[in-house]
Amino acid sequence: MLSIKRVGVVVKKGSLEGYEIARDLLAFGVEELGLEMFVEREVAPYINWSAVFDIEKDSVDVIIVIGGDGTLFRTLHRLGSRDVPIMTVRMGRRGFLLDVPPFEARDRLRDLVEGKYRIVEYMRLSVTIEGRSTRLPLALNDVVVQSWGPSKTKICRLVVYVEDDILYAVDGDGVIISTPLGSSAYALAAGGPVVDVDLESITVVPLAPMQFNAKPVVLAPSKEVSIRVSSGSGPAACVIDGQCVELLKPGDVVRVRRAESRAKIIRFARVNTFDRIRQRFPA
């Protein structure tokens, strides 16, 4: 069980509802639970809370994310490989990965302090671009190499490798490399399989390929996937979790492998991934 004294709160920027929830949780944590409560420095002026923290460098025992999936992704990207569990408060309709509704936030924070929770660890992907020193964030959902820019209609020409072997060449819109969690997101919409989150694996899903043999493939988690941008390709980019974008040129190679660090998400009830998929894509 976690020893919880210092709690950081991250809120979707510009969300008035989120700011109100944060104010309430911050006050509740201090006054009722005796916690040290901090809010992310960037949104502190909108919440009128003096105790602030920086995600990248300040130490807290737990982070509470209030927002949608994008807010969670950005928080994890900024955390990097630091081992900080995250409690999630869902807002709006795009919080597929966030499970606490706003009206339960106080009760779940109390449950957290009392040890009534479990931590679910999710596999992530490490991404590098050959020849570049840029440090890219770990992917929770997916890494997409795709057409980009004003000439996005021009075909993206890629060669996909598994270790040193060519899997296939793809002429189309790009390729998705997903985690088991991400298999029910963009990869699923592109025709990939749903992978049980308890089964560690890496899934490769071509985006609108012209080649008939370019089909979704599920790989062992120990495999490294490389995507090379071929000569004659249109402008391309590497997009991580829909948040981080790195532009690519012909000859660039994107390497993707299982990350050593896993995302730790605090859950208060059993998460049924298949129920969530049915809710997202009702019959």
C-alpha positions in Angstrom: 0.0 0.0 0.0 1.2 3.5 -0.9 2.3 5.9 1.8 0.4 9.0 0.7 1.2 12.4 2.1 1.9 14.6 -0.9 -0.7 14.7 -3.8 -0.3 16.6 -7.0 -3.4 17.6 -9.1 -3.3 18.0 -12.9 -6.3 19.6 -14.6 -7.2 20.0 -18.3 -6.2 23.5 -19.1 -9.2 25.7 -19.9 -11.8 23.5 -18.3 -13.9 25.5 -15.9 -15.6 22.4 -14.6 -12.2 20.8 -14.1 -11.0 23.8 -12.1 -14.0 23.6 -9.9 -13.5 19.9 -9.2 -9.8 20.6 -8.5 -10.6 23.4 -6.0 -13.0 21.0 -4.1 -10.5 18.1 -4.1 -7.6 20.3 -3.0 -9.6 21.8 -0.1 -11.0 18.4 0.9 -7.6 16.7 0.9 -6.1 19.4 3.2 -9.0 20.0 5.5 -10.5 16.5 5.8 -7.7 14.1 5.1 -4.6 16.0 6.3 -2.8 15.8 3.0 -0.3 18.1 1.4 -2.1 19.1 -1.8 -0.4 20.7 -4.8 -1.7 21.8 -8.1 0.2 21.9 -11.4 2.0 25.2 -11.8 0.5 26.0 -15.2 -3.1 26.0 -14.0 -2.5 27.4 -10.5 -3.5 31.0 -11.4 -6.9 29.7 -12.6 -7.6 27.8 -9.4 -6.3 30.3 -6.8 -4.2 27.7 -5.0 -0.7 28.7 -3.7 0.9 25.2 -3.3 2.2 24.3 -6.7 4.4 21.6 -8.3 6.2 20.8 -11.5 5.4 17.4 -13.0 8.9 17.0 -14.4 10.9 17.7 -11.3 8.9 17.9 -8.0 8.3 14.8 -5.9 4.7 13.7 -5.0 3.3 10.4 -3.9 0.3 10.4 -6.2 -0.9 12.5 -9.1 -4.6 13.1 -9.7 -5.5 13.8 -13.3 -8.8 15.6 -14.0 -9.8 15.7 -17.6 -9.8 13.3 -20.6 -7.5 10.8 -22.2 -5.3 13.6 -23.7 -4.7 15.1 -20.3 -3.6 11.6 -19.0 -1.3 11.1 -22.0 0.3 14.5 -21.6 0.9 13.9 -17.9 2.5 10.5 -18.5 4.7 12.0 -21.2 5.9 14.7 -18.9 6.5 12.1 -16.1 8.7 10.0 -18.3 9.9 6.9 -16.5 9.3 8.3 -13.0 7.4 5.8 -10.9 4.4 7.9 -9.8 0.9 6.2 -9.6 -2.0 8.2 -11.1 -5.6 8.5 -10.0 -7.9 9.6 -12.8 -11.1 11.7 -12.7 -13.1 11.5 -15.9 -14.6 14.5 -17.5 -16.7 14.7 -20.6 -17.1 11.9 -23.2 -13.5 11.3 -24.1 -12.2 9.8 -20.9 -12.1 6.2 -22.0 -9.0 5.5 -19.8 -10.2 7.5 -16.8 -12.6 5.8 -14.4 -13.7 8.1 -11.5 -16.8 10.3 -12.2 -16.6 13.8 -10.7 -19.3 13.2 -8.2 -17.2 10.3 -6.7 -13.9 12.2 -6.6 -14.0 13.0 -2.8 -15.0 9.4 -1.9 -12.3 7.9 -4.1 -9.6 10.2 -2.6 -10.6 9.0 0.9 -10.4 5.4 -0.4 -7.0 6.1 -1.7 -5.8 7.3 1.7 -7.4 4.3 3.4 -5.8 1.8 1.0 -9.0 0.8 -0.8 -7.7 0.6 -4.3 -5.4 -1.4 -6.6 -2.7 -0.3 -9.0 -3.0 -1.6 -12.6 0.2 -1.5 -14.6 0.1 -0.9 -18.3 2.8 -1.7 -20.9 4.3 1.2 -22.7 6.4 1.7 -25.8 9.8 3.3 -26.1 10.4 5.3 -29.3 13.6 6.5 -31.0 14.4 8.0 -34.4 17.7 6.8 -35.7 20.4 9.5 -35.8 18.5 12.0 -33.5 19.1 12.8 -29.9 15.6 14.0 -29.3 14.1 12.3 -26.2 10.7 11.1 -27.1 7.9 10.3 -24.6 6.9 6.7 -23.8 3.7 5.7 -25.6 0.8 4.4 -23.6 -1.5 3.8 -26.6 0.3 3.9 -29.8 3.1 5.2 -32.1 1.8 6.1 -35.6 4.1 6.8 -38.6 1.8 8.5 -41.1 1.3 11.0 -43.9 1.6 14.6 -42.7 1.4 18.2 -43.7 -0.4 20.1 -46.5 0.5 17.3 -48.9 -1.2 14.7 -46.7 -3.0 13.2 -49.6 0.3 12.1 -51.1 1.1 8.4 -50.4 3.3 7.5 -47.4 5.8 4.9 -48.5 7.2 2.8 -45.6 9.1 -0.4 -45.0 8.3 -2.2 -41.7 10.9 -4.4 -40.1 10.6 -6.9 -37.2 14.1 -7.1 -35.8 16.2 -7.4 -39.0 13.5 -9.0 -41.1 11.2 -7.1 -43.5 7.6 -7.6 -42.4 6.2 -5.7 -45.4 6.4 -2.6 -47.5 3.4 -0.3 -47.2 2.1 2.3 -49.6 -0.8 4.1 -47.9 -1.6 6.4 -45.0 0.9 4.9 -42.6 1.4 2.3 -39.9 0.2 2.1 -36.3 2.3 0.3 -33.6 0.1 -0.2 -30.5 0.2 -1.5 -27.0 -2.5 -4.0 -25.8 -4.2 -1.0 -24.2 -4.0 1.0 -27.5 -5.3 -1.9 -29.5 -8.8 -0.8 -28.6 -8.2 2.8 -29.8 -6.9 4.0 -33.2 -5.6 0.6 -34.1 -9.0 -1.0 -33.7 -10.7 1.7 -35.8 -8.1 0.9 -38.5 -9.0 -2.8 -38.6 -6.6 -4.2 -36.0 -7.5 -6.8 -33.3 -8.5 -6.1 -29.7 -5.7 -7.5 -27.5 -6.4 -8.4 -23.9 -4.5 -5.8 -21.7 -3.1 -8.7 -19.6 -1.4 -10.2 -22.7 1.8 -8.2 -23.4 2.4 -7.8 -27.1 3.1 -5.3 -29.8 0.5 -4.9 -32.6 1.3 -3.6 -36.1 -1.7 -2.2 -38.1 -1.2 -0.7 -41.6 -3.4 2.4 -42.4 -5.2 2.0 -45.7 -2.5 0.0 -47.4 -2.4 -0.5 -51.1 -0.7 -3.9 -50.7 -3.0 -6.9 -50.1 -0.5 -8.7 -47.9 -0.1 -5.8 -45.5 -2.4 -7.1 -42.7 -2.4 -6.5 -38.9 0.2 -8.6 -37.0 0.5 -9.3 -33.3 4.1 -9.7 -32.1 5.9 -10.9 -29.0 6.6 -8.0 -26.6 10.4 -8.7 -26.9 10.4 -7.7 -30.6 11.7 -4.4 -31.9 9.7 -2.9 -34.8 11.4 -0.4 -37.1 9.7 1.7 -39.8 11.8 3.3 -42.5 10.5 6.1 -44.6 11.2 5.1 -48.3 12.5 7.4 -51.0 9.6 8.9 -52.9 7.4 9.0 -49.9 5.2 12.0 -49.2 5.8 14.1 -46.0 5.5 11.9 -42.9 5.5 12.2 -39.1 5.8 10.1 -36.0 2.9 10.7 -33.7 3.0 9.4 -30.1 -0.4 9.0 -28.4 -1.9 11.6 -30.6 0.1 14.3 -28.7 3.7 14.4 -29.7 4.7 14.9 -33.3 8.1 14.5 -34.9 8.4 15.2 -38.6 10.2 12.6 -40.8 11.9 12.6 -44.1 12.9 9.8 -46.5 15.6 7.6 -45.0 14.5 8.2 -41.4 14.0 5.1 -39.3 11.6 5.0 -36.3 12.4 2.2 -33.8 9.8 1.0 -31.3 10.2 -1.5 -28.5 8.6 -2.3 -25.2 9.6 0.2 -22.5 11.1 -0.9 -19.2 8.9 1.5 -17.3 5.1 0.8 -17.1 2.3 3.3 -16.4 0.7 2.8 -13.0 -3.0 3.7 -12.9 -4.9 3.6 -9.6 -8.2 1.7 -9.9 -11.1 1.5 -7.4 -13.1 -1.1 -9.3 -12.5 -3.9 -11.8 -12.0 -2.5 -15.3 -13.8 -4.5 -18.0 -12.1 -3.4 -21.2 -14.7 -5.2 -23.3 -17.6 -3.4 -21.6 -15.8 -0.1 -22.4 -15.4 -1.1 -26.1 -19.1 -1.9 -26.3 -19.9 1.5 -24.8 -17.6 3.2 -27.3 -18.9 1.3 -30.3 -22.5 0.3 -29.4 -24.2 -2.3 -31.6 
